[in-house]
Amino acid sequence: TDVSGTRHLVRPSGTGYVLAANHTSFFDPVLLTGTLPRRGLRPAVLAAAGLWGVPLLGRALTREGYVPVPRGDRRAGDALRAAADALAEGRGVLVYPEGGLPR
């Protein structure tokens, strides 16, 4: 996994932002969320709700402010509302448009 281009990430003052990242390996979220705070970026991260079923991982995700996205469920709208709230507060939102690892 390669994290590149972070030097170009400049957070506009007081505005929300959306980061759309590739998700090609299990390490992508770890590397990206480890890199972003060094650039002053702490976005809300949308993640598959199934991850909350992994022992200890779910607690860690909740503690770090990740937002569960229940796929194929009406409650997915809750995740979108949480993302909209973060943007309205001038925070960022990190999404993985692929919705998971490629098969």
ABEGO torsion letter per residue (X at the ends): XBBBGAAABBBBBGBBBBBBBBBABAAAAAAAAAAAAAAGBBBBBBBBAAAAABBGAAAAAAAAGBBBBBBGBAAAAAAAAAAAAAAAAGBBBBBBAAGEBBX
